Amino acid sequence: METLDSARFSKAEQVPLRTLIDELLQEQQSLSAVERFSQRHAGDIIPAQQKYYRDLIPLSTPGPGEQYAFQVNLDICTGCKACVSGCHSLNGLDEGESWRQVGLLVGSEESEPYQQTVTAACHHCVEPACMHGCPVAAYDKDFSTGIVRHLDDQCIGCQYCVLKCPYDVPKYHAKKGIVRKCDMCQSRLKVGEAPACVQACPTQAIQITIVKSDEIRLASRPAQQMIAGAFDSSYTQPTTRYHSRKSVPGKIRPADAYQLRLEPAHYPLVFMLVLTQLSVGLFAVQIVNSFCSLSGNGAGMTLLALAAALLGVISSTLHLGRPLGAWRAFLGLRRSWLSREILIFGAYVPAAIFYTALQCLPEFIMPMRSSVTWVLIVSLLVFGFSGVFSSVMIYADTQREFWRLSTTTWKFFGTTLILGAAAAALFSPSLLWVGVVIVLLPIKLTLECDIFRHLQDEGTTSLSHTARILQGTLGRLVMLRFGLAALGLGSLGMEMFSGDSLILRGFAFICLLCGEWLERVYFFRAVKAPRMPGMAGN
């Protein structure tokens, strides 16, 4: 034992020898955790984290006419979806909710094989369609950063921004009753920290850069796309920049280009559109009926038209996640067609109530009855047809090909006139309104069949996508729609030759009403919704 103990001391001074381990243990005991962390960074013992807040985000904030934007290096994007996971985790998103997606582009020809993953989130457009379409001003484009923010407390869950955005960015959260979207992690950018997706990317394929708004406007020319398969950039002027040094084949397409995807039916909107158009058409026909002194039950017509108006407006509120906030619709009146539709039909219903009450009152009760009636007639016609036109513009303004202005106009106004005349035939023995339906309905059906000529289109056009859905997935629905229309026409044809039959007219009206309802269902379900390329399954 003495030999072993003496080995630990020097022969001259007999003091203990300090090894390297002794020195490190003593140093560790004297340093705080923060000091040890700082010292390890200073000595490059662990990888420096500086790249997460210097190399991948700008050192300065945007100046006048500038804004933040995503920049993606496609050459080093592996499609690992770490950006999706990072966004989901750091933003505390619910299960199934995602603000960033990864898609796929592929070559169209076997001779030129090509595959490219594409990561995408909100593009914080210079002219955001979501912001322009929102009826309650629940979107805001930050003046200093250009970030398009969604104001959750202002949102009523109408989901019109989902229809307006051509990149499928806003996501509806059913439990919360609102829409949510990427805000570029603006709270992190304010303190010099990169957004979650940027931090999570293992190859640093995503960065934040500063772009000039005027340059984006000039670059967003018609038929110009920020990446192959994306929507026309001239619509919203997206700011995301995709870069690649690799040669790209002449023909590439989204990996899901041939996938037939059904869109939500939006049943409350289906009921709202059909019923409000029935109401407007029936009121218009009743007014014509009274001016032409045609026989019929005018009070019955107005009561049915009022009931349709009330049910239509009530059903539309079932589509809202927060219907109690709909009173704020006036906030978007300057830019949003949905805001205009809400306010117009909001004025149409009271006018319909007063007009109906006036029609049902005895002649002697109200002095100056004729002057009041004229005011109500003008109000009904102006508000009614303006409301139908606003409905047309709501969908035409989304820039979806199946909902283009000309097609949607004759569909909506055709439904208005056909259902109005068919309903009026229930209360009037005159064959005038039966004849109107017999003339207009075949024209409308012929125009509806025009979509099927796009089955011969080359490639994967928007309208060929819709035509293939209507021929295949929704084929039975389309056949039922045309079958009901044929039954309705047949019943009215028998009415023309057999004389006055309320049963035939009632059966025809029910068939036509159900047929128009089915047409409006596949109006929503069969439309080709634009989105970032190859995003199926995200």
C-alpha positions as CSV (number, residue, x, y, z in Angstrom):
1,M,0.0,0.0,0.0
2,E,2.8,2.4,0.8
3,T,4.3,1.8,-2.6
4,L,1.1,2.6,-4.4
5,D,0.4,5.7,-2.3
6,S,3.9,7.1,-2.8
7,A,3.6,6.8,-6.6
8,R,1.0,9.5,-6.5
9,F,3.4,12.1,-5.1
10,S,6.6,13.5,-6.4
11,K,9.8,12.4,-4.7
12,A,10.9,16.0,-4.1
13,E,7.8,17.6,-2.6
14,Q,5.5,14.6,-2.0
15,V,2.4,16.5,-3.5
16,P,-0.3,14.8,-5.5
17,L,0.1,14.7,-9.4
18,R,-2.9,16.3,-11.3
19,T,-3.9,14.4,-14.4
20,L,-6.0,15.9,-17.4
21,I,-9.1,14.3,-16.0
22,D,-8.6,16.1,-12.7
23,E,-8.2,19.4,-14.5
24,L,-11.4,18.9,-16.6
25,L,-13.4,17.8,-13.5
26,Q,-12.3,20.9,-11.6
27,E,-13.1,23.2,-14.5
28,Q,-16.5,21.6,-15.0
29,Q,-17.3,22.3,-11.3
30,S,-16.4,25.9,-11.5
31,L,-18.3,26.8,-14.8
32,S,-22.1,27.4,-15.0
33,A,-24.2,25.6,-17.6
34,V,-24.4,28.8,-19.7
35,E,-20.7,29.3,-19.5
36,R,-20.0,25.7,-20.5
37,F,-22.5,26.1,-23.5
38,S,-20.8,29.3,-24.6
39,Q,-17.4,27.9,-24.3
40,R,-18.3,24.8,-26.4
41,H,-19.6,27.2,-29.2
42,A,-16.5,29.4,-29.0
43,G,-14.3,26.3,-29.4
44,D,-16.3,24.9,-32.3
45,I,-16.9,21.8,-30.4
46,I,-20.5,21.5,-31.7
47,P,-21.8,22.9,-35.0
48,A,-22.5,26.6,-35.0
49,Q,-26.2,27.4,-35.2
50,Q,-25.5,30.8,-36.8
51,K,-26.6,29.5,-40.2
52,Y,-30.2,29.2,-39.0
53,Y,-30.5,33.0,-38.4
54,R,-27.9,34.5,-40.7
55,D,-27.4,32.5,-43.9
56,L,-31.0,31.5,-44.4
57,I,-32.7,34.8,-43.6
58,P,-31.8,38.4,-44.7
59,L,-29.7,40.5,-42.2
60,S,-31.9,43.5,-42.9
61,T,-35.6,44.1,-43.0
62,P,-37.5,45.0,-46.3
63,G,-37.4,48.6,-47.4
64,P,-40.0,50.6,-49.3
65,G,-41.5,48.5,-52.2
66,E,-39.9,45.3,-50.9
67,Q,-41.1,42.3,-48.9
68,Y,-40.0,38.9,-47.6
69,A,-40.4,35.9,-49.8
70,F,-39.6,32.2,-49.8
71,Q,-36.7,31.0,-52.0
72,V,-36.3,27.4,-52.9
73,N,-33.3,25.6,-54.3
74,L,-34.9,22.7,-56.2
75,D,-31.5,21.0,-56.8
76,I,-31.0,20.2,-53.1
77,C,-34.7,19.6,-52.2
78,T,-35.0,15.8,-51.4
79,G,-38.7,15.7,-50.7
80,C,-38.0,14.4,-47.2
81,K,-40.9,16.5,-45.8
82,A,-38.9,17.7,-42.8
83,C,-40.2,21.2,-43.6
84,V,-43.8,19.8,-43.3
85,S,-43.0,18.2,-40.0
86,G,-41.2,21.2,-38.7
87,C,-44.0,23.6,-39.6
88,H,-46.6,21.2,-38.0
89,S,-44.6,20.9,-34.8
90,L,-43.4,24.4,-34.2
91,N,-46.7,26.0,-35.1
92,G,-48.7,23.6,-32.9
93,L,-51.0,22.4,-35.7
94,D,-53.7,19.8,-35.1
95,E,-53.6,16.3,-36.5
96,G,-54.2,16.3,-40.3
97,E,-53.5,20.1,-40.5
98,S,-50.6,21.2,-42.7
99,W,-49.5,24.6,-43.9
100,R,-46.6,23.4,-46.1
101,Q,-46.8,20.6,-48.7
102,V,-44.4,18.7,-50.9
103,G,-45.4,17.8,-54.5
104,L,-43.8,16.1,-57.4
105,L,-43.1,17.0,-61.0
106,V,-42.3,14.3,-63.6
107,G,-41.3,14.1,-67.2
108,S,-44.1,13.5,-69.8
109,E,-42.0,11.4,-72.2
110,E,-40.1,8.2,-71.6
111,S,-37.2,9.5,-73.6
112,E,-36.7,12.3,-71.1
113,P,-37.0,10.9,-67.6
114,Y,-37.4,13.6,-65.0
115,Q,-38.5,13.9,-61.4
116,Q,-38.5,16.9,-59.1
117,T,-39.9,17.4,-55.6
118,V,-41.5,20.8,-54.9
119,T,-42.0,22.2,-51.5
120,A,-44.6,25.0,-51.1
121,A,-46.4,27.0,-48.5
122,C,-48.2,30.4,-48.8
123,H,-46.6,32.5,-51.5
124,H,-47.5,35.8,-49.8
125,C,-48.6,37.2,-53.1
126,V,-48.3,40.9,-54.1
127,E,-52.1,40.8,-55.0
128,P,-53.5,38.1,-52.7
129,A,-56.7,36.6,-54.0
130,C,-57.6,35.4,-50.5
131,M,-57.4,38.9,-49.1
132,H,-59.4,40.4,-52.0
133,G,-62.1,37.8,-51.7
134,C,-62.6,37.8,-48.0
135,P,-66.0,39.4,-47.1
136,V,-65.0,40.3,-43.5
137,A,-61.4,41.6,-44.0
138,A,-59.9,38.7,-42.1
139,Y,-56.7,39.0,-44.2
140,D,-54.0,41.6,-43.9
141,K,-50.8,42.2,-45.9
142,D,-48.3,43.7,-43.6
143,F,-47.0,47.0,-44.9
144,S,-43.4,46.6,-43.7
145,T,-42.8,42.9,-44.4
146,G,-45.3,42.0,-47.2
147,I,-46.4,38.9,-45.2
148,V,-50.1,38.0,-45.8
149,R,-51.6,37.3,-42.4
150,H,-54.8,35.7,-41.5
151,L,-56.7,37.3,-38.6
152,D,-58.3,34.3,-36.8
153,D,-60.6,36.4,-34.6
154,Q,-62.1,38.2,-37.6
155,C,-62.8,35.0,-39.7
156,I,-66.3,33.7,-40.1
157,G,-65.4,30.5,-41.8
158,C,-67.0,31.2,-45.1
159,Q,-64.1,29.4,-46.9
160,Y,-64.3,31.7,-49.9
161,C,-60.6,32.3,-49.6
162,V,-60.1,28.5,-50.1
163,L,-62.0,28.9,-53.4
164,K,-60.1,32.0,-54.4
165,C,-56.5,30.9,-53.7
166,P,-55.1,29.1,-56.8
167,Y,-52.4,27.4,-54.7
168,D,-54.6,25.6,-52.1
169,V,-53.0,27.5,-49.2
170,P,-55.8,28.4,-46.8
171,K,-57.0,25.4,-44.8
172,Y,-60.4,25.2,-43.2
173,H,-60.3,24.0,-39.5
174,A,-63.7,22.4,-38.9
175,K,-63.4,22.3,-35.1
176,K,-62.4,25.9,-34.8
177,G,-64.8,27.1,-37.6
178,I,-62.2,29.2,-39.2
179,V,-59.5,29.1,-41.9
180,R,-55.8,29.1,-41.0
181,K,-52.6,29.5,-43.1
182,C,-48.9,30.0,-43.1
183,D,-47.7,33.5,-41.9
184,M,-44.0,32.8,-42.6
185,C,-43.5,32.5,-38.8
186,Q,-43.5,36.3,-38.6
187,S,-42.9,36.2,-34.8
188,R,-39.6,34.4,-35.4
189,L,-38.5,36.7,-38.2
190,K,-39.0,39.7,-35.8
191,V,-36.4,38.3,-33.4
192,G,-34.0,37.2,-36.2
193,E,-34.9,33.6,-36.2
194,A,-35.8,31.7,-39.4
195,P,-39.3,30.2,-39.9
196,A,-39.9,26.6,-38.8
197,C,-39.7,25.1,-42.3
198,V,-36.4,26.9,-43.0
199,Q,-34.9,25.6,-39.8
200,A,-36.1,22.1,-40.3
201,C,-34.8,21.6,-43.8
202,P,-31.6,19.4,-43.5
203,T,-30.3,20.6,-46.9
204,Q,-31.0,24.3,-46.5
205,A,-33.2,24.2,-49.6
206,I,-35.6,26.8,-48.3
207,Q,-34.5,30.3,-47.5
208,I,-36.1,33.7,-46.8
209,T,-35.1,36.5,-49.2
210,I,-36.2,40.0,-49.9
211,V,-37.9,40.8,-53.3
212,K,-39.0,44.0,-54.9
213,S,-42.8,44.1,-55.5
214,D,-42.5,46.0,-58.8
215,E,-40.2,43.2,-60.1
216,I,-42.7,40.6,-59.1
217,R,-45.4,42.5,-61.0
218,L,-43.4,42.7,-64.1
219,A,-42.4,39.0,-64.0
220,S,-46.0,37.9,-63.4
221,R,-47.1,38.2,-67.0
222,P,-50.1,36.3,-68.4
223,A,-49.4,32.6,-69.1
224,Q,-46.3,32.9,-66.8
225,Q,-45.9,30.3,-64.1
226,M,-43.6,30.4,-61.1
227,I,-43.0,26.7,-61.6
228,A,-44.4,24.2,-64.1
229,G,-47.9,23.1,-63.3
230,A,-48.7,26.1,-61.1
231,F,-51.4,28.6,-61.8
232,D,-51.0,31.6,-64.0
233,S,-48.9,34.1,-61.9
234,S,-50.6,37.2,-63.3
235,Y,-53.7,36.4,-61.1
236,T,-52.1,36.8,-57.7
237,Q,-48.5,37.7,-58.4
238,P,-46.8,35.1,-56.1
239,T,-43.4,36.0,-54.6
240,T,-41.9,32.5,-54.0
241,R,-38.9,31.9,-56.2
242,Y,-37.8,28.4,-57.4
243,H,-34.2,28.0,-58.7
244,S,-32.5,25.1,-60.4
245,R,-29.3,24.7,-62.4
246,K,-30.4,21.3,-63.8
247,S,-31.7,21.1,-67.4
248,V,-35.4,20.7,-67.5
249,P,-37.2,18.6,-70.2
250,G,-39.5,20.5,-72.6
251,K,-42.5,18.6,-71.3
252,I,-43.1,18.0,-67.6
253,R,-46.3,17.6,-65.7
254,P,-47.5,17.3,-62.1
255,A,-47.4,13.7,-60.9
256,D,-51.1,13.8,-60.1
257,A,-52.1,15.4,-63.5
258,Y,-54.3,12.4,-64.4
259,Q,-55.8,11.9,-61.0
260,L,-59.6,12.7,-60.9
261,R,-60.2,14.5,-57.6
262,L,-63.7,15.4,-56.4
263,E,-64.1,18.7,-54.7
264,P,-66.4,19.3,-51.7
265,A,-70.1,19.5,-52.5
266,H,-70.8,22.5,-50.3
267,Y,-74.5,21.4,-49.8
268,P,-75.5,24.6,-47.9
269,L,-74.4,26.6,-50.9
270,V,-76.2,24.3,-53.3
271,F,-79.5,24.8,-51.4
272,M,-78.8,28.6,-51.1
273,L,-78.2,29.0,-54.9
274,V,-81.1,27.0,-56.1
275,L,-83.6,28.4,-53.6
276,T,-82.6,32.1,-54.0
277,Q,-82.7,31.7,-57.8
278,L,-86.2,30.1,-57.6
279,S,-87.3,33.0,-55.4
280,V,-86.0,35.7,-57.7
281,G,-87.5,33.9,-60.8
282,L,-90.9,33.4,-59.2
283,F,-91.2,37.0,-58.0
284,A,-90.3,38.2,-61.4
285,V,-92.8,35.9,-63.1
286,Q,-95.5,36.9,-60.6
287,I,-94.9,40.6,-61.3
288,V,-95.2,40.0,-65.1
289,N,-98.3,37.9,-64.4
290,S,-99.9,40.8,-62.5
291,F,-99.0,43.4,-65.1
292,C,-100.3,41.3,-68.0
293,S,-103.5,40.7,-66.0
294,L,-103.0,36.9,-66.4
295,S,-105.2,34.8,-64.2
296,G,-103.5,33.0,-61.3
297,N,-103.0,32.9,-57.5
298,G,-100.7,35.9,-57.0
299,A,-100.7,35.5,-53.2
300,G,-99.7,31.8,-53.5
301,M,-96.8,32.7,-55.9
302,T,-95.4,35.4,-53.5
303,L,-95.7,33.2,-50.5
304,L,-93.8,30.4,-52.2
305,A,-91.2,32.8,-53.5
306,L,-90.7,34.3,-50.0
307,A,-90.4,30.9,-48.4
308,A,-87.7,30.0,-50.9
309,A,-85.9,33.2,-50.2
310,L,-85.9,32.7,-46.4
311,L,-84.9,29.0,-46.7
312,G,-82.1,29.9,-49.1
313,V,-80.6,32.6,-46.9
314,I,-80.9,30.4,-43.8
315,S,-79.2,27.5,-45.5
316,S,-76.3,29.7,-46.5
317,T,-75.5,30.4,-42.8
318,L,-75.0,26.6,-42.3
319,H,-71.9,26.9,-44.5
320,L,-70.3,29.4,-42.1
321,G,-68.1,28.3,-39.3
322,R,-69.0,31.4,-37.3
323,P,-72.3,32.6,-38.6
324,L,-72.8,35.2,-35.9
325,G,-70.0,37.2,-37.4
326,A,-71.7,37.5,-40.8
327,W,-72.9,41.0,-40.0
328,R,-69.4,42.2,-40.7
329,A,-69.7,41.4,-44.4
330,F,-69.8,45.2,-45.2
331,L,-66.1,45.3,-44.5
332,G,-65.2,43.6,-47.8
333,L,-67.7,45.5,-49.9
334,R,-65.1,47.3,-51.9
335,R,-63.4,44.1,-53.3
336,S,-65.3,41.0,-52.4
337,W,-68.2,39.7,-54.5
338,L,-69.2,37.5,-51.6
339,S,-69.6,40.5,-49.4
340,R,-71.8,42.1,-52.1
341,E,-73.9,39.0,-52.4
342,I,-74.5,38.9,-48.6
343,L,-75.5,42.5,-48.4
344,I,-77.7,42.4,-51.5
345,F,-79.6,39.3,-50.4
346,G,-79.8,40.8,-47.0
347,A,-81.7,43.7,-48.5
348,Y,-83.7,41.4,-50.8
349,V,-85.3,39.4,-48.0
350,P,-86.9,42.4,-46.2
351,A,-88.2,43.7,-49.6
352,A,-89.6,40.3,-50.3
353,I,-91.3,40.2,-46.9
354,F,-93.0,43.6,-47.4
355,Y,-94.0,42.9,-51.0
356,T,-95.6,39.6,-49.9
357,A,-97.4,41.2,-47.0
358,L,-98.7,43.9,-49.4
359,Q,-100.0,41.4,-51.9
360,C,-101.8,39.5,-49.1
361,L,-103.5,42.6,-47.6
362,P,-106.9,43.7,-48.7
363,E,-107.0,46.7,-51.0
364,F,-108.6,49.2,-48.6
365,I,-106.1,48.7,-45.7
366,M,-103.2,50.8,-46.9
367,P,-103.5,54.3,-48.5
368,M,-101.1,55.0,-51.4
369,R,-100.9,51.3,-52.0
370,S,-99.9,51.6,-55.6
371,S,-96.9,53.9,-55.0
372,V,-95.5,51.6,-52.3
373,T,-96.0,48.6,-54.5
374,W,-94.0,50.2,-57.3
375,V,-91.1,50.9,-54.9
376,L,-91.2,47.3,-53.7
377,I,-91.4,45.9,-57.2
378,V,-88.4,47.9,-58.3
379,S,-86.5,46.9,-55.1
380,L,-87.3,43.3,-55.6
381,L,-86.2,43.2,-59.2
382,V,-83.0,45.2,-58.6
383,F,-82.0,43.3,-55.5
384,G,-83.0,39.9,-56.8
385,F,-81.3,40.0,-60.2
386,S,-78.3,41.8,-58.7
387,G,-78.0,39.1,-56.1
388,V,-78.0,36.4,-58.8
389,F,-75.4,38.3,-60.7
390,S,-73.3,38.6,-57.5
391,S,-73.6,34.8,-57.2
392,V,-72.3,34.4,-60.7
393,M,-69.3,36.7,-60.0
394,I,-68.4,34.9,-56.8
395,Y,-67.5,31.8,-58.7
396,A,-66.3,33.4,-62.0
397,D,-63.9,35.5,-59.9
398,T,-62.1,32.3,-58.7
399,Q,-60.7,31.9,-62.3
400,R,-61.7,28.3,-62.4
401,E,-62.3,27.3,-66.0
402,F,-65.5,25.3,-65.3
403,W,-66.9,28.4,-63.5
404,R,-66.0,30.9,-66.1
405,L,-68.3,33.9,-66.5
406,S,-70.2,32.9,-69.6
407,T,-70.9,29.4,-68.4
408,T,-71.9,30.3,-64.9
409,T,-74.1,33.2,-66.1
410,W,-76.4,31.1,-68.3
411,K,-76.5,28.3,-65.7
412,F,-77.6,30.6,-62.8
413,F,-79.9,32.8,-64.8
414,G,-81.3,29.8,-66.6
415,T,-82.2,28.2,-63.3
416,T,-83.8,31.4,-62.2
417,L,-86.1,31.6,-65.2
418,I,-86.8,27.9,-65.5
419,L,-87.7,27.3,-61.9
420,G,-89.6,30.6,-61.7
421,A,-91.7,29.8,-64.7
422,A,-92.3,26.1,-63.5
423,A,-93.4,27.3,-60.1
424,A,-95.7,29.9,-61.5
425,A,-97.3,27.2,-63.6
426,L,-98.6,25.7,-60.3
427,F,-100.7,28.8,-59.6
428,S,-101.7,29.9,-63.1
429,P,-103.8,28.0,-65.6
430,S,-102.1,30.0,-68.4
431,L,-99.9,27.9,-70.6
432,L,-97.5,30.8,-71.1
433,W,-95.2,29.7,-68.3
434,V,-95.3,26.0,-69.3
435,G,-94.2,27.1,-72.8
436,V,-91.3,29.2,-71.3
437,V,-90.0,26.1,-69.5
438,I,-90.4,23.9,-72.6
439,V,-88.3,26.4,-74.7
440,L,-85.6,27.3,-72.1
441,L,-84.8,23.9,-70.5
442,P,-83.6,22.2,-73.7
443,I,-81.4,25.1,-74.4
444,K,-79.9,24.9,-70.9
445,L,-79.4,21.1,-71.2
446,T,-77.7,21.5,-74.6
447,L,-75.3,24.0,-73.2
448,E,-74.6,21.8,-70.2
449,C,-73.7,18.9,-72.6
450,D,-71.0,21.2,-74.2
451,I,-68.5,20.2,-71.5
452,F,-68.3,16.6,-72.9
453,R,-66.6,17.8,-76.1
454,H,-63.5,18.4,-74.0
455,L,-63.1,14.7,-73.6
456,Q,-61.2,15.0,-76.9
457,D,-58.8,17.6,-75.6
458,E,-55.1,16.8,-75.8
459,G,-53.2,16.7,-72.5
460,T,-54.8,17.3,-69.1
461,T,-56.8,20.5,-69.4
462,S,-59.0,21.8,-66.7
463,L,-62.2,21.2,-68.7
464,S,-61.1,17.7,-69.8
465,H,-60.6,16.9,-66.1
466,T,-64.2,18.0,-65.4
467,A,-65.6,16.1,-68.4
468,R,-63.9,12.9,-67.3
469,I,-65.4,13.2,-63.8
470,L,-68.9,13.9,-65.2
471,Q,-68.6,10.9,-67.5
472,G,-67.1,8.5,-65.0
473,T,-67.2,9.2,-61.2
474,L,-70.4,11.3,-61.3
475,G,-71.9,9.7,-64.4
476,R,-74.9,8.4,-62.6
477,L,-75.6,11.7,-61.0
478,V,-75.5,13.4,-64.5
479,M,-77.8,10.7,-65.9
480,L,-80.2,11.3,-63.1
481,R,-80.1,15.0,-63.6
482,F,-81.0,14.7,-67.3
483,G,-83.5,12.0,-66.6
484,L,-85.4,14.2,-64.2
485,A,-85.3,17.1,-66.7
486,A,-86.7,14.7,-69.3
487,L,-89.5,13.7,-67.0
488,G,-90.3,17.3,-66.2
489,L,-90.4,18.2,-69.9
490,G,-92.5,15.2,-70.7
491,S,-95.0,16.1,-68.0
492,L,-95.3,19.7,-69.2
493,G,-95.7,18.4,-72.8
494,M,-98.6,16.2,-71.7
495,E,-100.0,19.3,-69.9
496,M,-100.0,21.2,-73.1
497,F,-102.2,18.7,-74.9
498,S,-104.3,17.2,-72.0
499,G,-105.5,20.5,-70.5
500,D,-105.1,22.0,-67.0
501,S,-103.7,19.3,-64.6
502,L,-102.3,20.4,-61.3
503,I,-100.8,17.0,-60.7
504,L,-98.8,17.1,-64.0
505,R,-97.6,20.6,-63.2
506,G,-96.7,19.7,-59.7
507,F,-94.8,16.6,-60.7
508,A,-93.0,18.6,-63.4
509,F,-92.0,21.3,-60.9
510,I,-90.6,18.7,-58.4
511,C,-88.6,17.0,-61.2
512,L,-87.2,20.2,-62.5
513,L,-86.3,21.5,-59.0
514,C,-84.5,18.2,-58.1
515,G,-82.7,18.3,-61.5
516,E,-81.4,21.8,-61.0
517,W,-80.3,20.8,-57.5
518,L,-78.3,17.9,-58.9
519,E,-76.8,20.2,-61.6
520,R,-75.6,22.5,-58.8
521,V,-74.1,19.6,-56.8
522,Y,-71.8,18.6,-59.7
523,F,-71.1,22.3,-60.4
524,F,-69.1,22.2,-57.2
525,R,-67.9,18.6,-57.2
526,A,-66.6,18.3,-60.8
527,V,-64.7,21.6,-61.0
528,K,-60.9,21.4,-61.3
529,A,-59.5,23.3,-58.4
530,P,-56.0,24.7,-59.1
531,R,-53.2,23.9,-56.6
532,M,-49.5,23.6,-56.5
533,P,-48.3,20.8,-58.8
534,G,-48.3,17.2,-57.6
535,M,-49.8,17.8,-54.2
536,A,-52.1,14.8,-54.2
537,G,-52.1,13.0,-50.8
538,N,-50.7,15.9,-48.9
